[in-house]
Amino acid sequence: AASETLVDPERPECGHVRIRVGMCSGPVTGCLIGTKHVKFTLLGDTVNVASRMESTSTPGHIQCAEARPPLPWRALCPPGYRA
């Protein structure tokens, strides 16, 4: 569906949404940041690895870390993925 969604419907020349995904499972730390506009965020190596995987991914693809992902994530991993 994202590949069929225009970035800006009023300017179709901008093209379609191109999504990249990086997935990694492992320990994270959750915390609240800010005082005026409080936001919840996740921190840790797991988040950093997933972020790097996303940033180096090919648009329209999902990258999964080698660590065995939880069951719900396995359905999203590319064909041929081995944990």
N, C-alpha and C positions, 0 to 999 in steps of 0.2 A: 504494500500500500504506500509506503514512503517513497518508493521509486516512481510512483505515479502522482505524487503530491508536488505541486509547484512551490518553489521557494517564495515567490510573490505572485499571487494570482493576477495582479494588475500589471505585472511585467513578466510575461512568460519567457522572454529572452534570457531571464536569469537562470532558467533550467529547473530541474527537479531536485528534491531533497536527496542527498547521498549520505547514508548512514554508515558509520564504522563502529564496531563493538569489540571491546576487549574484556574477557572474563577470567577471573582468577579467584580461587577460594582459599580462605585462610583467616588467621586472626586479624581483627581490626579494633580500633578504639573509636568509640562514638563520643562526641562532645558538643556542647553548645558554644557558639562563638558570637561575641558581640553583646552589647548592652541595650542599645536603642532598637536595632533590628536584629533580634536573635535568630541565628540559623543553626541547624543541626548539620554536622559534618562527620564523615568517617575518615580516619587517618591510619596510616600504617603501610608496611611493605606490600601487602596484598593490594591495596588501592593504587599504590605507585606502579606496580607491575601491570595491573589492568589498564591504567592510564597510558603507559608506554605501549602496550599492545594495541590499544585503540588508535593512538597517534601514528603508528607505523602500519596500520592495517590498510587493506585495499577497500575503497568505498563499496558498500553492498555486501561485505563479508563480516563474519564473526570469528574472532580468534579466541581460543580457549587455552589456558595455561596447561602444562603437562600434569600438574597435580590433579588428582581425580576430583572432578566437580560433583557437587551434590546432585541427586537424581533429577530434579526439575531442570537443571542446567544442561544435562546431557542431551535433551531433546533439541536444544538450540545449537549444539556443536556441529561443525561441518561434517559431511559424510567422510568416513575413513578415520575420524578422530579416535585415538586410542588413549585411554587413561592409564 
